[in-house]
């Protein structure tokens, strides 16, 4: 009887600790930054992306080194290999999005950093060439036009030890609506689901967070968002990168998502570093 109980406990532990992992990393180098005749998106792991649109290069929330939790992936590129970036976009100040070590390393090859006004202030304190924006503001990076979309991720206000002596505002966090010559990309950022999220123009790709966390969309909220734009490809992130099987912001399972969304074939499960070609939808 004892051996059966031990076997059952062991099986329960294995089931409890299961975590979906990203496919093996596809490493890339300077060739990913060359001028092209299209828009290529690469997942960097974590919540990061590289966009190369006809030679204009942007990274969103790159975390390429020195994260403070164990990882399940290898990063697809090292900071010293990046030849040049026209811009880095940062959605908010959490260290799985605003990586101080990464952004500091990229300073000498990056023209400008864009974020919210709060994140801009802490970037400037570190000597980064940054610009801050309000929700709804629009700016250009060469042939790319970017607008800040709303986000609700001021989780620090619920945890006094995390407030750092300030009241965190909703405007401290954002998403980015990115218009390229080949279509629109919506980087939602970390956020609870908001009514505005369900009333956007139809994007040609969503950089999609499906974390089942109360300060993210939640899984059910992610399904609602995905099904509000039933033909839009969903490029998954915020999953499969951090070894945290019991921590909902990092332990999403793409197979569960595929089982619930309309048109599940549009779920794009990229490996870190794998290129994805943006295509404009028929609307």
Residue pairs with C-beta under 8 A, 6 or more apart in sequence:
16 245
16 246
17 245
17 246
18 245
19 72
19 240
19 243
19 244
19 245
19 251
20 239
20 240
20 251
20 252
20 253
20 254
20 255
21 72
21 73
21 240
22 45
22 72
22 73
22 239
22 240
22 241
22 271
22 272
23 269
23 270
23 271
23 272
23 274
24 271
25 45
25 73
25 74
25 75
25 76
25 271
25 272
25 273
26 76
26 271
26 272
26 273
26 274
27 74
27 76
27 77
27 273
28 42
28 76
28 77
28 273
28 275
29 77
29 81
30 81
30 83
32 40
32 42
32 50
32 52
32 77
32 275
33 52
33 57
33 82
33 83
33 84
33 85
34 52
34 55
35 54
35 55
36 52
36 53
36 54
36 55
37 54
38 53
38 54
38 182
38 277
38 278
39 51
39 52
39 53
39 54
39 180
39 181
39 182
39 183
39 277
39 278
40 51
40 52
40 53
40 275
40 276
40 277
40 278
41 49
41 50
41 51
41 185
41 205
41 207
41 235
41 275
41 276
41 277
41 278
42 49
42 50
42 51
42 52
42 76
42 270
42 273
42 274
42 275
42 276
43 49
43 235
43 236
43 237
43 270
43 271
43 272
43 273
43 274
43 276
44 50
44 59
44 62
44 63
44 64
44 75
44 76
44 77
44 272
44 273
45 63
45 71
45 73
45 75
45 76
45 241
45 272
46 61
46 63
46 67
46 96
46 237
46 238
46 241
46 242
47 60
47 61
47 63
47 91
47 96
47 97
47 190
47 209
47 237
47 238
48 59
48 60
48 61
48 62
48 63
48 64
48 237
49 59
49 60
49 61
49 187
49 207
49 235
49 237
50 57
50 58
50 59
50 62
50 77
51 57
51 58
51 59
51 60
51 144
51 178
51 180
51 185
53 143
53 144
53 180
53 181
53 182
53 278
54 143
54 180
54 181
56 86
56 141
56 142
56 143
56 144
57 84
57 85
57 86
58 85
58 86
58 87
58 88
58 89
58 141
58 144
58 178
59 85
59 87
59 88
59 89
59 106
60 88
60 89
60 90
60 91
60 176
60 187
60 207
61 89
61 90
61 91
61 96
61 97
61 98
61 99
61 187
62 88
62 99
62 102
62 103
62 106
63 95
63 96
63 97
63 99
63 102
64 75
64 77
64 78
64 79
64 99
64 102
64 105
65 75
65 78
65 79
65 99
65 101
65 102
65 105
66 99
66 101
66 102
67 95
67 96
67 99
67 242
68 95
69 242
69 243
69 244
70 242
70 243
71 241
71 242
71 243
72 240
72 241
72 242
72 243
73 240
73 241
73 272
74 272
75 272
76 272
76 273
77 273
79 102
79 105
79 106
80 105
82 106
82 109
83 109
84 109
84 110
85 106
85 109
85 110
85 111
86 111
86 112
86 141
86 142
87 110
87 111
87 112
87 113
87 114
87 141
88 103
88 106
88 110
88 112
88 113
88 114
89 113
89 114
89 115
89 146
89 176
89 187
90 97
90 98
90 103
90 113
90 114
90 115
90 119
90 123
91 97
91 115
91 151
91 173
91 174
91 175
91 176
91 187
91 189
91 190
92 98
92 115
92 116
92 119
92 151
92 153
92 172
92 173
92 174
92 189
92 190
93 118
93 119
93 122
93 172
94 153
94 190
96 242
96 249
97 189
97 190
98 115
98 119
98 122
98 123
100 126
103 110
103 113
103 123
103 126
103 128
104 126
104 128
107 127
107 128
107 129
110 129
111 129
112 129
112 130
112 131
112 141
113 120
113 123
113 128
113 129
113 130
113 131
114 130
114 131
114 133
114 139
114 141
114 146
115 123
115 130
115 131
115 132
115 133
115 174
116 132
116 133
116 134
116 135
116 148
116 171
116 172
116 173
116 174
117 132
117 133
117 134
117 171
117 172
118 132
118 169
118 171
118 172
119 130
119 132
119 172
120 130
120 131
120 132
120 133
121 132
123 130
124 130
131 139
133 139
133 148
133 174
134 148
134 171
135 148
135 149
135 150
135 171
135 174
136 147
136 148
137 147
137 148
138 145
138 146
138 147
138 148
139 145
139 146
140 146
143 180
143 181
144 178
144 179
144 180
145 178
145 179
146 176
146 177
146 178
146 179
147 176
147 177
147 179
148 174
148 175
148 176
148 177
149 174
149 175
149 176
149 177
149 186
149 188
149 189
149 196
149 197
149 200
150 170
150 174
150 175
150 191
150 194
150 196
150 197
151 170
151 173
151 174
151 175
151 188
151 189
151 190
151 191
151 194
152 170
152 173
152 191
152 192
152 194
153 173
153 189
153 190
153 191
153 192
153 215
153 216
154 168
154 169
154 170
154 172
154 173
155 162
155 168
155 215
156 162
156 163
156 164
156 168
157 163
157 167
157 168
173 189
173 190
173 191
174 189
175 186
175 187
175 188
175 189
175 191
176 186
176 187
176 189
177 184
177 185
177 186
177 187
177 200
177 203
178 184
178 185
178 186
178 187
180 278
182 204
182 278
182 279
182 280
183 203
183 204
183 205
183 278
183 279
183 280
183 281
184 201
184 203
184 204
184 205
185 203
185 204
185 205
185 206
185 207
185 278
186 200
186 203
186 205
186 206
186 207
187 207
188 197
188 206
188 207
188 208
188 209
188 217
188 225
189 209
190 209
190 215
190 216
190 238
190 249
191 197
191 216
191 217
192 214
192 215
192 216
192 217
192 218
192 221
193 217
193 218
193 221
193 222
193 224
193 225
197 225
197 228
198 224
198 225
198 228
200 229
202 229
202 231
202 232
202 281
202 283
203 229
203 232
204 232
204 233
204 278
204 279
204 280
204 281
205 232
205 233
205 234
205 235
205 276
205 278
206 225
206 226
206 229
206 232
206 233
206 234
206 235
207 235
207 237
208 222
208 226
208 234
208 235
208 236
208 237
209 216
209 217
209 222
209 237
209 238
210 217
210 219
210 222
210 226
210 236
210 238
210 239
210 252
210 254
210 257
211 217
211 218
211 219
211 222
211 238
211 239
211 248
211 249
211 250
211 252
212 218
212 219
212 222
212 248
212 252
213 248
213 249
215 249
216 222
216 238
216 248
216 249
217 224
217 225
219 252
219 256
219 257
222 257
223 257
223 260
223 261
226 232
226 234
226 257
226 261
226 262
227 261
227 262
230 262
230 263
231 263
231 266
231 281
232 266
232 281
233 266
233 268
234 257
234 261
234 266
234 267
234 268
235 268
235 270
235 276
236 252
236 254
236 257
236 267
236 268
236 269
236 270
238 249
238 250
238 252
239 250
239 251
239 252
239 253
239 254
240 252
240 254
241 250
241 272
242 250
244 250
244 251
245 251
254 267
254 269
257 264
257 267
258 264
258 267
261 267
268 276
270 276
